[in-house]
Amino acid sequence: MELTYTEINGYLIPDLILPETDTRPIGKYGELRRQFLQEHRPDLFDLMLLEGTLHSHLADVDTEARQMVEDTINQMARQQGVDEALKRADPLDWAGRMNAIKNAAEEMVLPDLLYGDALE
C-alpha cells in the first residue's frame, strides 16, 4: 500500500481514506457496548475504530442482544402466564408484569453479551 500526501501550508498531510462503513443503526444495546469498550477496553475500541470494524461490531451486538432479549421475554411471559387474555382483562397488571419480565430478561442476557469479550 503506497501512501500519498497533500501539502497544506507547508505541511505534508497523508491522504487517508476511511473504509466504507456499515450504515445500520447501532441501537440501545450497541450504544451500551460502545460505552463499555470506550471506558474499559480503549485499546480494542481504538483498534476497531482504526480498522473500520467498530460500527459493524456494534450493529451486530445490537441485533444479537435485541433478539436474545426478545426470545427471553417471550419465554418468560409464557412461563408466567402473561398473555393477551391478561392484557385484555387487566392492562395495568399486564404492563407491570411485562416491564418486570423485560428487566429480568435484560439482566440475564446483557452482561455477557455487552460487557464480556465473547464478540471480539
C-alpha beads as a LAMMPS data file, in Angstrom:
LAMMPS data file: protein, C-alpha beads

120 atoms
119 bonds

1 atom types
1 bond types

-500.0 500.0 xlo xhi
-500.0 500.0 ylo yhi
-500.0 500.0 zlo zhi

Masses

1 110.0

Atoms # bond

1 1 1 0.000 0.000 0.000
2 1 1 1.501 3.297 -1.075
3 1 1 0.675 6.348 0.967
4 1 1 0.270 9.684 -0.784
5 1 1 0.454 13.133 0.761
6 1 1 -1.057 16.539 0.137
7 1 1 0.840 19.702 1.020
8 1 1 -1.163 22.182 3.054
9 1 1 0.533 25.346 4.355
10 1 1 3.945 23.724 4.086
11 1 1 2.925 20.531 5.884
12 1 1 2.586 17.144 4.225
13 1 1 -0.712 15.604 5.284
14 1 1 -1.301 11.903 4.499
15 1 1 -4.245 11.207 2.212
16 1 1 -6.155 8.835 4.456
17 1 1 -9.487 7.440 3.361
18 1 1 -11.737 5.728 5.840
19 1 1 -13.123 2.400 4.687
20 1 1 -16.771 2.060 3.771
21 1 1 -18.830 1.779 6.923
22 1 1 -21.940 -0.078 7.820
23 1 1 -24.996 2.178 7.939
24 1 1 -27.162 0.024 10.205
25 1 1 -28.294 1.777 13.379
26 1 1 -26.455 0.645 16.496
27 1 1 -29.440 0.976 18.842
28 1 1 -29.595 0.875 22.624
29 1 1 -27.540 -2.279 23.112
30 1 1 -24.908 -1.292 20.567
31 1 1 -24.527 2.039 22.326
32 1 1 -24.101 0.284 25.678
33 1 1 -21.392 -1.907 24.114
34 1 1 -19.687 1.184 22.650
35 1 1 -19.634 2.859 26.064
36 1 1 -18.204 -0.272 27.674
37 1 1 -15.454 -0.611 25.064
38 1 1 -14.580 3.069 25.248
39 1 1 -14.358 3.103 29.051
40 1 1 -12.972 -0.359 29.843
41 1 1 -11.283 -1.594 26.660
42 1 1 -9.951 1.541 24.956
43 1 1 -7.281 -0.499 23.168
44 1 1 -9.891 -2.680 21.486
45 1 1 -12.137 0.322 20.830
46 1 1 -9.309 2.213 19.098
47 1 1 -8.239 -0.826 17.085
48 1 1 -11.766 -1.472 15.820
49 1 1 -12.204 2.220 15.055
50 1 1 -8.970 2.334 13.048
51 1 1 -9.775 -0.889 11.189
52 1 1 -13.248 0.388 10.350
53 1 1 -14.984 -2.533 12.086
54 1 1 -16.418 -0.737 15.128
55 1 1 -19.775 0.246 13.640
56 1 1 -20.405 -3.229 12.195
57 1 1 -19.469 -4.807 15.519
58 1 1 -21.849 -2.531 17.427
59 1 1 -24.679 -3.150 14.961
60 1 1 -24.110 -6.926 15.233
61 1 1 -24.105 -6.766 19.040
62 1 1 -27.322 -4.726 18.997
63 1 1 -29.057 -7.167 16.653
64 1 1 -27.981 -10.222 18.640
65 1 1 -28.822 -8.663 22.013
66 1 1 -32.214 -7.468 20.807
67 1 1 -33.072 -10.948 19.507
68 1 1 -31.876 -12.700 22.667
69 1 1 -33.805 -10.318 24.933
70 1 1 -36.953 -10.699 22.820
71 1 1 -36.711 -14.505 22.885
72 1 1 -36.161 -14.498 26.650
73 1 1 -39.103 -12.143 27.188
74 1 1 -41.408 -14.376 25.144
75 1 1 -40.278 -17.491 27.018
76 1 1 -40.655 -15.884 30.447
77 1 1 -44.058 -14.406 29.581
78 1 1 -45.324 -17.853 28.522
79 1 1 -43.968 -19.441 31.717
80 1 1 -45.619 -16.795 33.906
81 1 1 -48.944 -16.790 32.041
82 1 1 -48.635 -13.185 30.878
83 1 1 -50.664 -13.277 27.675
84 1 1 -53.256 -11.422 25.610
85 1 1 -56.063 -12.575 27.908
86 1 1 -54.368 -10.862 30.855
87 1 1 -53.729 -7.805 28.682
88 1 1 -57.456 -7.505 27.913
89 1 1 -58.553 -8.276 31.472
90 1 1 -56.099 -6.073 33.361
91 1 1 -53.892 -3.871 31.146
92 1 1 -52.052 -2.243 34.069
93 1 1 -51.148 -5.574 35.644
94 1 1 -50.043 -6.873 32.231
95 1 1 -47.844 -3.790 31.636
96 1 1 -46.263 -4.038 35.078
97 1 1 -45.532 -7.730 34.704
98 1 1 -44.139 -7.285 31.180
99 1 1 -41.841 -4.490 32.391
100 1 1 -40.584 -6.748 35.189
101 1 1 -40.050 -9.570 32.685
102 1 1 -38.165 -7.264 30.310
103 1 1 -35.898 -6.046 33.097
104 1 1 -35.205 -9.613 34.220
105 1 1 -34.517 -10.719 30.627
106 1 1 -32.043 -7.874 30.105
107 1 1 -30.289 -8.701 33.393
108 1 1 -29.918 -12.323 32.265
109 1 1 -28.776 -11.732 28.705
110 1 1 -26.844 -8.486 28.551
111 1 1 -23.926 -8.819 30.986
112 1 1 -22.078 -11.486 28.997
113 1 1 -23.062 -10.124 25.610
114 1 1 -22.374 -6.429 26.145
115 1 1 -19.729 -6.420 28.832
116 1 1 -17.841 -9.610 28.040
117 1 1 -15.212 -10.304 25.451
118 1 1 -17.127 -13.015 23.601
119 1 1 -17.717 -10.926 20.476
120 1 1 -14.198 -9.709 19.899

Bonds

1 1 1 2
2 1 2 3
3 1 3 4
4 1 4 5
5 1 5 6
6 1 6 7
7 1 7 8
8 1 8 9
9 1 9 10
10 1 10 11
11 1 11 12
12 1 12 13
13 1 13 14
14 1 14 15
15 1 15 16
16 1 16 17
17 1 17 18
18 1 18 19
19 1 19 20
20 1 20 21
21 1 21 22
22 1 22 23
23 1 23 24
24 1 24 25
25 1 25 26
26 1 26 27
27 1 27 28
28 1 28 29
29 1 29 30
30 1 30 31
31 1 31 32
32 1 32 33
33 1 33 34
34 1 34 35
35 1 35 36
36 1 36 37
37 1 37 38
38 1 38 39
39 1 39 40
40 1 40 41
41 1 41 42
42 1 42 43
43 1 43 44
44 1 44 45
45 1 45 46
46 1 46 47
47 1 47 48
48 1 48 49
49 1 49 50
50 1 50 51
51 1 51 52
52 1 52 53
53 1 53 54
54 1 54 55
55 1 55 56
56 1 56 57
57 1 57 58
58 1 58 59
59 1 59 60
60 1 60 61
61 1 61 62
62 1 62 63
63 1 63 64
64 1 64 65
65 1 65 66
66 1 66 67
67 1 67 68
68 1 68 69
69 1 69 70
70 1 70 71
71 1 71 72
72 1 72 73
73 1 73 74
74 1 74 75
75 1 75 76
76 1 76 77
77 1 77 78
78 1 78 79
79 1 79 80
80 1 80 81
81 1 81 82
82 1 82 83
83 1 83 84
84 1 84 85
85 1 85 86
86 1 86 87
87 1 87 88
88 1 88 89
89 1 89 90
90 1 90 91
91 1 91 92
92 1 92 93
93 1 93 94
94 1 94 95
95 1 95 96
96 1 96 97
97 1 97 98
98 1 98 99
99 1 99 100
100 1 100 101
101 1 101 102
102 1 102 103
103 1 103 104
104 1 104 105
105 1 105 106
106 1 106 107
107 1 107 108
108 1 108 109
109 1 109 110
110 1 110 111
111 1 111 112
112 1 112 113
113 1 113 114
114 1 114 115
115 1 115 116
116 1 116 117
117 1 117 118
118 1 118 119
119 1 119 120
